[in-house]
Structures are given as structure tokens and as C-alpha cells.
Amino acid sequence: MSLTHNNKVMPHNPQLENSYNKVIITIKSCKTITQLEGANRMVKNFKTLYRKVGYPKVLSYSLENAIQKQHTICQL
């Protein structure tokens, strides 16, 4: 995935991209609300870690959206 912000490709940051992709994969693999709570902690840790170095806010919104979608799936 190419990281974008305001339709511009951000400078390539493999560590950020790798971390983001791992969190997304973890979120999508959750089958229960308990698992999703763990994934939500991963999202919080991701935000804390990368807030210090700066990251596109679109990633934060994307992770929150993925959590919400998976939450709906887990409740079915």
C-alpha cells in the first residue's frame, strides 16, 4: 500500500508502512470482541509511537474505520 495524504504520495517510510499493515491485518483477523479490544490497543500504541515522528492523519482515520467495520462483523 502506498501511504497518501491529500492525494499526494508521502515519502516512503517502510517501517511506518509495515507497522500500519500489521495493525490492519490484525484488525481484520479478529473474530471476537475480546480480540478486537486487543487490536484497539495496537491502534492506540501505533498512534502513540508514530505521533512522535509525525504520520498522516489519514492513517489514524483508516485504522479507526477498520476497527468500526470489524466491530460490526464481530457482533453478527
Secondary structure as the mmCIF struct_conf table of DSSP 4:
data_model
#
loop_
_struct_conf.conf_type_id
_struct_conf.id
_struct_conf.beg_label_comp_id
_struct_conf.beg_label_asym_id
_struct_conf.beg_label_seq_id
_struct_conf.end_label_comp_id
_struct_conf.end_label_asym_id
_struct_conf.end_label_seq_id
STRN STRN1 THR A 4 HIS A 5
TURN_TY1_P TURN_TY1_P1 ASN A 6 ASN A 7
STRN STRN2 LYS A 8 VAL A 9
HELX_LH_PP_P HELX_LH_PP_P1 MET A 10 HIS A 12
HELX_RH_AL_P HELX_RH_AL_P1 PRO A 14 SER A 29
BEND BEND1 THR A 32 THR A 32
HELX_RH_AL_P HELX_RH_AL_P2 ILE A 33 ARG A 51
TURN_TY1_P TURN_TY1_P2 LYS A 52 VAL A 53
HELX_RH_AL_P HELX_RH_AL_P3 LYS A 57 GLN A 75
#
